[in-house]
Each structure stands twice: as structure tokens, then as C-alpha cells.
Amino acid sequence: MAEAIRLGRMTDTMEDGFLAELSVKVGDKIKSGDAIAEVETDKATLPLESYFNGVILHVAAKKGDTLKIGDLIAIVGKEGEDISALLQAQPETAAAVKEETKSAAPSVKEDTVSNSVATQPLTTPTDSRVKASPLAKSIAKEKGINLSSVKGSGEDGRIVKRDLEQATTVSAIAAKPAFTGKEGSRDVRVSQMRKTIAKRLSESKNGAPHFYLTIDIPMDNAVALRTQLNNVLPAKVSFNDMVIKAVALALRQNPQVNCSWLGDTIRYYDHIHVGMAVAVEDGLLVPVIKHADGKPIQEISAEAKSLAQKATSKKLLPQEMEGNTFTISNLGMFGIEEFTAIINPPDACILAVGAIRKEPGVVNDEIRVINKMKVTLSADHRVVDGALGAKFLQSLRTMLENPVSLLL
């Protein structure tokens, strides 16, 4: 019996999918478990597998289509089998994505600019009345400069070496064609991931009343500890790893920050799952370090590196991006000293982490150079108030000022 292969819900938030690849055609034999296509979802590009054995009798979609949940992709069955009933029950509804239109910039004719110096015939003058030094005459002959076109700055208007140098510069400028700008543009299809990011962040920013708290954290001890750890551990520990661990421990001390606003109720989580924003080609992905408060820092470091690599190669599984109770966004590696981030639903807070910078400070009544790092907490005021957010940041500062606590 012929069976229809349709687009299913591949992630919990998926509404439609972009058919990035289609690897079958009519007449191909497939078996259950074979990947017949790659579908770009709101979170990742995932393989679409067949649940049936047989021959591809009909292909309803093509590479580049945007499909809704339930849209027909292909029909599989026995060779020669009648599929008219399936076709009538499910017409081909895959919406073809419009061809990208490329704006062709109009051709612009470039006009050269004429200049009296540049367009003079490049011959050495024979007029004996032109006053020039022997060196100037030699240079003019070598470079083909007409001395009659050069104004002398020497005694009685005599042409000297510097006059020829200026004339050469002016000639080069005059000979250069004028800049002519061209207008153009290009339209790029919005990826499923970017659509979802835009929708979720708009809902978060417009729906949750954000407020922001910024604190400066001394990082000298954290810098020193990281150096010591990286001298003995086989894998390098980053400052981001230390921040993840410190945030998890600060959440343990301030459990009221580890929550979500659900409208009629507030959900307080007993577990601590820290999401970390990772920049990818189409936007941001947020893999999650689960139970971060109970993991050693070296385990957090290894897991964070693995998840970041999966994110950049679009190999993250949906379950690796679910369950976050708090999120960190770190732009310190790009030299950004301070910024604010939009809350990542369903979290009530997100921490924006800036670069570690050196600046003068007072330590034990002495002025010396110290390392500092700014962090900004974005909080949903419906569930976290200013005093609670401030207490969380104080706990975070204490953790990073005394980073040995991250190893306990």
C-alpha cells in the first residue's frame, strides 16, 4: 500500500520548514530510516527520515520549498501502484519560495577629468627662455614633463626639483578617474532560524518589562586562578566557563531569580540549567549546560566547547537547546566592554558579559593597574525586582572575586 511522506514537527516550536536538500527522485528505492531530505527548522538543519520501505512513486516538493507541517513531500509504495487517491486527498501544497531577485546595477560610464598638467604633451620644451636648474631639466627629460607647464618657485621663477615633484603629484591626481558610485541591492531569504529569533525576541522585548542592573567586577584573582588551572589541566578553561559556574552558584544562593513568568503563576526551578548564547551564521543558538551548579568547572569547560562547536556547525540536537532557566550572553571576546541583552524566554533574566579590561584602581591604598569586567543583568520586572537582582549580582561578584569557590 502506498504511503505519504509528510513534513512532521521536528522541534517543539517548529511551524514550517525550509527544504534545504532533497536526495530522492521518482524511481529511487528506499527503506525505513533512510534520510530523504534535510529540513532547515527554527533551531537547526535536521535530516528527514522515511518510515516506509518501497519505491518513490511521486515527489511533491522540491529543494528550496518552504513547507507547512503536514505538507506532502513524497509518496512511496510498490512500483506501478495507483497513488491517485493519495494525490486527491493531499494536493501538492508546498509553497515554493520566490526566486531571489537580484538588482542589476545600471552601467555607469566613467568620465575622465581633464587637467592642464595631465594633458600637456609629455615632451621636453625647446624654448630656451624657460628657466630651470640643470637637475630640474634632467628630471623633466627623464619623466617626460613639459617644463613650460610648470610654475617655478626658485629665484626669478626658476624651476627647481621640488616644483617637478609637485607637478608629478598633481599629474597623478589629475589622471585618476573620478569616483562614480553605483547603486544596487540584494534580497536574501530569511532563514527559519532568523524568523524564530525575530519572533521570540520581539515577543520578549515587547511583552516583558525589562530593567537593567550593571556591576563592575574585579577580576585579578580570576585571571590568576585561570592561569594556574591552565598550567595543570589538560584542557584550557575560559573566562566564560568560570562565569557559567559562578552564575550557577549565585543562582543556588538566590533561587528566586531562577524562575519563569507564566501569567497566572510563577515557576521556580529546583534545577539550574544555564543557556549560553552562541553566534552562528543566521543568528544565535542557545545550547544549555544542565545542572551547571553541580558540575566541576573542567566538565563545564569541555561541555561548553562541544556544544559551541555543534552550534556553529548546525549539529545541535533539539534537546541540547531546551530547558534553560537562565541565560548568559558574552561579547567580551569581541572587545565589547558593556551591553544589554534581551531576555531569552522562558527565563526571567539574562546576563550580558563584557570584556576584561585593565584600568587604574586603588588596592590597599595604592594605585595600580587592575583587571575589571562589567556585567549587566536584564530582568523581567514582573517577577524579579531591583533588590533581588542586586543581591544576585552581589553573589556573582563575590564568586568571581574569590574564584576558589568555583572549585569547591
JOTA-V270839 format. One record per backbone hydrogen bond with DSSP energy under -0.5 kcal/mol. CO is the residue of the C=O (numbers start at 1). NH is the residue of the N-H. Records with the same first field share a line. If there is no record, write none. Layout:
BEGIN
CO->NH / NH
END
This chain:
BEGIN
3->76
4->6
5->73 / 74
6->8
7->70
8->10
11->14
15->69
16->15
17->19 / 67
18->20 / 40
19->64
21->38
25->28
28->56
30->54
31->34
34->36 / 50
36->23
37->48
38->20 / 21 / 40
39->41 / 46
40->18
44->41 / 46
46->39
47->49
48->36 / 37
50->33
54->30
55->57 / 77
56->27
58->60 / 75
62->65
64->97
65->19 / 67
66->95
67->17
68->71
71->7
73->60 / 61
74->5
75->57 / 58
76->3
77->55
78->81
83->87
84->88
85->89
86->90
91->93
94->96
95->66
100->102
101->103 / 187
102->104
103->105
109->111
111->178
112->114
115->119
117->120
121->123
126->128
127->130
130->132
131->159
133->137
134->138
135->139
136->140
137->141
138->142
139->143
140->144 / 145
145->147
146->149
147->150
150->152
154->157
155->158
158->154
159->133
160->163 / 164
161->164 / 165
162->166
163->167
164->168
165->169
166->170
167->171
168->172
169->173
170->174
171->175
172->176
173->176
185->103
191->195
192->196
193->197
194->198
195->199
196->200
197->201
198->202
199->203
200->204
201->205
202->206
203->207
204->208
207->209
208->210
209->381
211->379
213->377
215->217 / 375
216->218
217->373
219->223
220->224
221->225
222->226
223->227
224->228
225->229
226->230
227->231
228->231 / 232
229->232 / 233
238->242
239->243
240->244
241->245
242->246
243->247
244->248
245->249
246->250
247->251
248->252
249->253
250->254
254->257
255->258
257->259
258->269
259->348
260->262 / 267
262->264
265->262
266->268
267->260 / 269
271->273
272->274 / 292
273->275 / 325 / 326
274->289
275->328
276->287
278->285
280->283
283->280
285->278
287->276
288->290
289->274 / 292
291->294
292->295
296->299 / 300
297->301
298->302
299->303
300->304
301->305
302->306
303->307
304->308
305->309
306->310
307->311
308->312
309->313
310->315 / 316
311->314
314->45
317->320
318->321
319->322
320->288
325->348
326->275
327->351
328->277
329->331 / 353
331->334 / 336
332->335
335->337
336->355
343->345
344->347
348->380
349->327
350->352 / 378
351->329 / 353
352->376
353->331 / 332
355->357 / 374
357->372
359->370
361->363 / 368
363->366
366->363 / 368
368->361
370->359
371->219 / 220
372->357
373->217
374->354
375->215
376->352 / 378
377->213 / 379
378->350
379->211 / 381
380->383 / 384
385->389
386->390
387->391
388->392
389->393
390->394
391->395
392->396
393->397
394->398
395->399
396->400
397->401
398->402
400->403
402->405
403->406
404->407
405->408
END
